[in-house]
Amino acid sequence: MKQLSYFVIIFTLALAQVQAQEVAILKYNGGGDWYANPTALPNLIRFCNENAGTEINEKPQTVEVGSSTIFQYPFLHMTGHGNVVFSDEEADNLRTYLFSGGFLHIDDNYGMAPYLKKALEKVFPNSTLEELGSDHPIFKEIFKFPDGLPKIHEHDGKRPQALGVFQENRLVLLFTTESDLGDGWEDPSVHNDPEEIRTKALQMGANIMNYAFKN
């Protein structure tokens, strides 16, 4: 029965990828603000559709970590500032989703990293986050970032990092930290970022989405 369920999951995810380019926001427990940056993802989707040749539904949905609904979305986005907690069942569900062909991008709004890394130990007990070098294809997809992940929100001045989890050489999870891409994706009036900074953030986001849908 477990084997049958596994094949049903793979078929569902493959069907979602064929039918449409869909993205969803991942809702998690623990008290962290999973709902942060409400204008960020819609703005990124619009930018991708206009500049990267995608045809993504401009209204992202919200899905819970433990729900089977996540298998309908080949791309999940997660963000926040605070605590992240996955139950055993949620961790199993997320792992199955990612190892079945799904992709998760997590963008740290500053403050999420220590909680997230602990939560991911439950999802990936045999894997660790690896830093992506500036030569990784994700930095060359459509827009070129020869120095790797751009710094969008200075905050504490630390260098930005793109960290990933791989499964059989496929990047299944990307964690961007000390950058705050979502800051640059939001409406201009929210943070008053210079247009050059917003453009960098949107271009990097487009690279991430394009890479995820291709792989």
N, C-alpha and C positions, 0 to 999 in steps of 0.2 A: 504493500500500500504506500509506503514511504517513497519507493522508487517511482511509482505512478504519479504521486503528488509532485515530485521533483520535475518530471517531464512536463507536467501541466504548467508549472511555474515558468519553465524555459519557453514553452510555446506561447504563453501569455505575454511574456516580455518581448519575444521576437515579433509577435503580432503587433504590439504597441509600436515597435520601432518601424515596422513597415507602414503602418496606417498613418502615422502622423508624428511630427516632432513635438513632443509634449514635455513640459517641465513642471515640477511641483516643489513647493517649499516643505521641508521636513519639520514636523512638529515633534518636539521631544519633551521629556519630563526632567525634573530636577530644579526647576525654578528659573532657569535661564530664559532670556527674552528671545525665543525662537522667532517672534513676530517683528523683530527689529528691521529697520530700513524698508518700510512698506512700499516705497516707490522704486526701490533699487532694481528688483528683478523685472518688473514690467518695462522699465526703461531700457534695461539690457536686451530684453527680447526684441523690443522695437528697433534698437540699434542693429542687432544681428539680422533681422529681417530686411532692413534697409541697406546694410553694408556688407553682409556676409553670405547672402544668398539663401538664408534659411527661411523656412515657412513654419515658424513656431506659433502655437496658439498664444495670443498676447495676454491672456488672462491665466496666470499660473494658479494651479489648485494647491490645496494644503492637504498633506497626508501624514498620518501618524506612523512612527517607526515600526510599531508592531502590527500594522494593518497589511493585509494582502493587497491592498490598493496600490502600494508602492510599485508593484510589478507592472502596472499599467504605464509607468513613466520611465523612459530610458535615462532621464537626467533628473537628479534631485539636487536641490540647493538647501544648505543649512547655514545659519548664522546666529549671532548673539554675542552677549558680553559675559554671561555668567555660567552657572552650574549646568552640567549635562549628566543625566543618569539614564542608563539603559538597563532594563530588566534582562534576565537571561533569555526570555522569549523574544524580546525586542532585538537583542544582540544576534540571536540565531536568525531572525527574520531578515535583518539588515545584511548579515553575512551571506545568506542564501541569495538575496537580491543582487548583491555586488558580484558574487562568483557566478551568477547566471547570466551576466551580461550588462547589468546596470552600472551606473556611474553616479558618484556623490561628490559634489564640490562643497567644501566647508570653508566659509570665510569668517575669520576671527575679527570681531569688531573691537578687539582689545579687551582682554580679561577672560576669554574663553579657553585659551590654550591648556592651562594645567588641568582643568576639569575634563576637557575633551580627550586629552591623551590618556587619562585614567579610564574613561569610558570606552575608548577604542581597544584597550587591552582585553576587554571582554568580547569584543567583536572579532578581534584578530589575536588570539592567544599565541599564535606561532609566527606572527609577523610584527614588524616595527615600522614606524614612519621613516622613510628615506628621503633625504633632500634631493630635489631634482637639480641637476646642473643646468647652467645657462644654455647648454647645447641641446637640451631636450626639445623634441619636436613641438611641444605645446607652446614654446616661445617663438615658433617660426610658422605657425599654421597659416595665418593670413597676414597678420601684422607682425613685424619683426621687433623682438626685444633681446638684443644681443647681450644685455647684462642680466637677463632673467627677470624675475618678478619686479614690477615697478613699485616704488614707495608712493602711496596715495595720501595717507594721513600720517603726518610726522609723529605726533603723540609723544613717544619716548625716545625717538631718534635711533632705535635699533634697526638693524638691516632686515629687509623683508625676506621671507623664506617661503618657498613652495615645497611642501612635504607630501609624499605620496605613499600609498600602499599598492603593491603589485601582486597580481595573481597570474602565474605562468606568463610573465613578462608583459601583462596588460595592466595599465594603470587603472585601477578601479575606484580609487579615492584620492582626491586632491585636497590638501589642507593648506590654505594660504593664510599666513600669519605675519604680523608686524608690517602689514600693508594696508589693510582695510579697503579692499576693492569696492565693497558696497557703498562706502562713503562717496566714492566718485560716480557710482551708478545712480544715486538718488537725484531728485529734482535739484536744479542749480540753486534754488532758494534755500534749501535745507542746510547746506554747509558753506555756501558761497565759495566753492572751490574754483580756481582759475579754469578756464575752458581747456587749457592744455592738459591739466591734471585729470579732468573729467574724461577727456578723449583717451588718454592713456589707460584709464581704468576700464572704459567701455571696450577698447580694442583688446585688452588682455582678457576681458570677459568673453568677447567674441571668439578669441582663440580657444579658450577653455571649452566653450559650447561646441565649436566646430570639431575640435579634437574628440570630444566625448561622443558625438553623433557618428563620427567616422570610425571610431574604434570600439 
